[in-house]
Amino acid sequence: MKFGFIGSFGSPAQHVRLAQECEEHGWDGFFTWDAISMGDPGFDSTATWDPFGVLAGAAVVTERITLGAMVFAFPRHRPWELAQRALTVDHLSGGRLVLPVGVGVPNEMGFLSVPGEPVELRDRAAKLDDVLAWLERSWSGETFSYEGDTIRTGEFTYPQAPVNGRIPVWPVAVWDAARPPLKSLRRALRWDGMVPQVRGDSPEDAEAGPNALRELTTWIAEQRGPDAGPYEVVAQGRLDTDPGKAAEQARAMADAGATWWIDSWWDPTSATPEGLLEKVRQGPPRL
């Protein structure tokens, strides 16, 4: 299992330094996040930064680690601009960008304060599907036009392809063993991996534990078949500060089928830029 770390708080310069420290201390990935502004003022100081700008800075000071955001809110991005920004970071990093993606959250000002932006879950999900389809067409190197449910454009051409031909996409998907397959699961199976969640009243409640993850990965294997290629299952949460307990925690998720653990700290009282730097310097668990 690989280990990533989220830069949940700090300035752009502090994020870039954190990415550099992640590489120096054995982490496999650095992730920022993507929001314009939230109803919770505790998050606003970080939500203003452009994730692709942060990742471009991280790309030029690192050589090995995977780079991404947890997660990109694609329904409020214009796909023709998104394609340009993602391609730029992909090339700056030598093909190390990944795209964890979701429908966004309805209390974000990027949705609420702009007339015509999709707010209802169904509308945001439809927009996500169109943005992903448009983005994939842009990687072909061919001239194309697009007509979907929410996006219609004339001709575009992106002569430069991603370094590896495509950029891996990891959609968020909700696992509910009582009634699969939900639409988000079907979407994620079409791409390169998924960021699983379960039903919950808070972000912490929605983090999938080992039991749910084991059910999910069994279901994924059944759906994809024995000849399917590699597929990432990206779990997230807070690793225990005790190294031994953190290793047990991570081992349980690896045994359940997770291929990535993304360490994520969202409490502003404990996730200061200095606190995040200290956690990164401790390195990931040793399994």
C-alpha positions in Angstrom: 0.0 0.0 0.0 1.1 3.5 -0.8 0.9 6.5 1.5 -0.1 10.1 0.7 -0.5 13.2 2.7 -3.0 16.1 2.4 -1.8 19.7 2.8 -5.0 20.8 4.5 -3.8 24.2 5.8 -1.2 26.7 4.9 0.0 29.2 2.3 1.0 28.1 -1.2 4.6 28.3 -0.2 4.0 26.1 2.8 2.1 23.6 0.6 5.0 23.4 -1.8 7.5 22.9 1.1 5.2 20.2 2.5 5.2 18.4 -0.8 9.0 18.5 -0.8 9.2 17.2 2.7 6.8 14.4 1.8 9.2 13.2 -0.9 12.2 13.5 1.5 10.5 11.5 4.3 9.3 8.5 2.3 5.7 9.4 1.4 4.4 8.3 -2.0 2.1 11.2 -2.7 1.2 14.8 -1.8 -2.4 16.1 -2.2 -3.9 19.5 -1.9 -7.7 20.1 -2.1 -10.1 22.0 -4.3 -12.6 24.5 -2.9 -13.5 28.2 -3.6 -15.0 29.0 -0.2 -17.0 27.1 2.4 -19.7 28.1 4.9 -17.2 27.1 7.6 -14.8 30.1 8.1 -12.2 27.8 9.6 -11.4 26.4 6.1 -11.5 29.7 4.2 -7.8 30.6 4.5 -6.8 27.5 2.5 -9.9 27.3 0.2 -8.8 30.3 -1.8 -5.7 28.6 -3.3 -5.8 27.2 -6.8 -5.0 23.5 -6.5 -3.3 23.3 -9.9 -1.1 26.3 -9.0 -0.1 24.6 -5.8 0.6 21.3 -7.7 2.6 23.1 -10.3 4.8 24.4 -7.6 5.1 21.0 -6.0 5.9 19.4 -9.4 9.1 21.4 -9.9 10.5 20.7 -6.4 9.8 16.9 -6.4 10.8 14.1 -8.7 9.1 10.9 -7.4 5.9 11.4 -5.6 2.3 11.3 -7.0 0.5 14.7 -7.0 -3.2 15.4 -6.8 -6.1 16.9 -4.8 -8.6 15.3 -2.4 -10.7 15.9 -4.3 -11.1 18.0 -7.4 -14.7 19.4 -7.7 -15.0 19.0 -11.4 -18.6 20.1 -11.8 -17.6 23.8 -11.3 -14.6 23.7 -13.6 -14.8 24.6 -17.3 -13.5 21.5 -19.0 -11.5 23.3 -21.7 -9.6 25.3 -19.0 -9.4 22.2 -16.8 -7.8 20.2 -19.6 -5.1 22.9 -20.1 -4.3 23.2 -16.4 -4.2 19.4 -15.8 -2.0 18.9 -18.9 0.4 21.6 -17.7 0.9 20.0 -14.2 1.1 16.5 -15.8 4.0 17.6 -18.0 5.7 19.6 -15.3 5.7 16.5 -13.1 6.7 14.1 -15.8 3.3 12.3 -15.6 2.9 12.1 -11.8 -0.6 13.9 -11.7 -3.7 11.9 -10.6 -7.2 13.2 -10.6 -9.3 12.2 -7.6 -12.7 13.7 -8.5 -16.1 14.3 -6.9 -19.3 16.2 -7.3 -18.3 18.9 -4.9 -20.3 20.1 -1.9 -23.5 22.2 -2.2 -22.5 24.7 0.5 -19.5 25.8 -1.4 -19.6 29.4 -2.6 -18.4 28.3 -6.0 -21.8 26.7 -6.5 -24.1 28.9 -4.4 -22.9 32.3 -5.5 -22.9 31.7 -9.2 -26.3 31.7 -11.0 -26.8 28.6 -13.1 -24.2 26.4 -11.4 -25.5 22.9 -10.5 -26.5 22.7 -6.9 -28.6 19.6 -6.6 -26.7 16.3 -6.4 -28.3 14.8 -9.5 -27.2 17.9 -11.5 -23.7 18.0 -10.1 -23.3 14.2 -10.9 -24.5 14.8 -14.5 -22.0 17.6 -14.9 -19.2 15.5 -13.5 -19.8 12.8 -16.0 -19.8 15.3 -18.9 -16.6 17.0 -17.7 -14.8 13.6 -17.4 -16.0 12.6 -20.9 -14.8 15.9 -22.3 -11.5 15.6 -20.6 -10.8 12.1 -21.9 -11.6 13.3 -25.4 -9.0 16.1 -25.0 -6.3 13.5 -24.4 -6.8 11.9 -27.9 -4.8 14.6 -29.7 -7.6 14.8 -32.3 -10.0 17.6 -33.1 -13.3 17.0 -31.4 -16.6 18.6 -30.5 -18.8 17.5 -27.6 -22.6 17.3 -26.9 -23.6 15.9 -23.6 -26.4 16.4 -21.1 -24.9 19.5 -19.5 -22.0 20.5 -21.8 -22.1 21.4 -25.5 -19.0 22.7 -27.3 -17.7 23.3 -30.7 -14.3 22.1 -31.9 -11.2 21.8 -29.7 -7.8 20.4 -30.3 -5.1 19.7 -27.7 -2.0 18.6 -29.7 0.0 17.6 -26.6 -1.1 14.4 -24.9 -0.5 13.6 -21.3 2.9 12.2 -20.6 1.6 8.6 -20.2 -1.3 9.0 -22.7 -3.9 9.7 -20.1 -4.1 11.0 -16.5 -5.5 8.5 -13.9 -8.9 9.4 -12.6 -10.2 8.3 -9.2 -13.9 9.2 -8.7 -15.4 9.3 -5.2 -17.9 6.4 -4.8 -20.4 5.6 -2.1 -20.4 2.0 -0.9 -23.7 0.7 0.5 -23.6 -3.1 0.8 -27.4 -3.2 1.2 -28.0 -1.9 -2.3 -25.2 -1.8 -4.7 -24.5 -0.8 -7.4 -25.1 2.9 -6.8 -24.5 5.3 -9.7 -21.2 6.6 -8.2 -19.9 3.0 -8.0 -20.7 2.4 -11.7 -19.0 5.7 -12.6 -15.9 4.8 -10.7 -15.6 1.4 -12.3 -15.2 3.0 -15.7 -12.0 4.8 -14.6 -8.7 4.0 -12.9 -9.6 3.8 -9.2 -12.0 5.1 -6.6 -12.1 7.0 -3.4 -14.6 5.1 -1.3 -17.0 6.6 1.2 -19.9 5.1 3.2 -23.1 6.9 4.3 -22.5 9.3 7.2 -23.5 12.6 8.7 -20.0 14.0 8.7 -16.8 13.6 6.6 -15.3 11.4 9.4 -18.5 9.2 9.5 -18.2 8.8 5.7 -14.7 7.3 5.9 -14.8 3.6 4.9 -13.4 1.3 7.6 -11.8 -2.1 7.0 -15.1 -4.1 7.1 -16.8 -1.9 4.5 -13.6 -1.7 2.4 -13.3 -5.5 2.4 -16.9 -5.8 1.1 -16.3 -3.2 -1.5 -13.1 -4.6 -2.9 -14.7 -8.1 -3.1 -17.5 -6.4 -5.1 -15.0 -4.6 -7.3 -13.2 -7.8 -8.1 -16.5 -9.5 -9.1 -17.5 -6.6 -11.3 -14.1 -6.2 -13.1 -13.3 -9.8 -13.6 -10.1 -11.8 -13.2 -8.4 -10.3 -16.3 -8.8 -6.6 -15.4 -5.8 -4.5 -15.0 -4.6 -2.6 -11.9 -7.2 -0.6 -10.0 -6.6 1.8 -7.1 -8.7 1.8 -4.0 -7.9 5.0 -2.1 -8.8 5.1 1.6 -8.3 8.2 3.7 -8.4 9.3 7.3 -6.2 10.1 10.2 -3.3 7.8 11.1 -2.7 7.4 14.8 0.2 9.5 16.1 1.6 6.4 17.8 3.8 4.7 15.1 2.8 1.2 16.2 -0.9 1.9 16.2 -0.6 3.7 12.9 1.0 0.6 11.4 -1.7 -1.6 12.7 -4.4 0.8 11.4 -2.7 0.9 7.9 -2.2 -2.8 7.8 -5.9 -3.5 8.5 -6.8 -1.3 5.5 -4.2 -2.9 3.3 -5.5 -6.3 4.2 -9.0 -5.2 3.3 -7.8 -4.2 -0.2 -6.8 -0.5 0.0 -3.9 0.3 -2.4 -3.5 3.9 -1.0 -3.9 5.5 2.4 -4.2 9.3 2.3 -3.5 10.8 5.7 -5.9 13.7 6.2 -6.1 16.2 9.0 -8.9 18.7 8.9 -9.2 20.0 12.5 -7.6 23.5 12.4 -6.5 23.3 16.0 -4.3 20.3 15.3 -3.6 20.7 11.6 -1.6 23.9 11.6 1.0 24.2 8.9 3.7 23.5 11.6 1.8 20.5 12.9 1.4 19.1 9.4 5.1 19.5 8.7 5.9 17.6 12.0 3.6 14.7 11.0 5.1 14.5 7.5 8.6 14.3 9.0 7.6 11.3 11.0 7.2 9.5 7.7 4.5 6.9 6.7 4.0 3.7 8.7 6.2 0.7 8.1 4.2 -2.3 7.3 
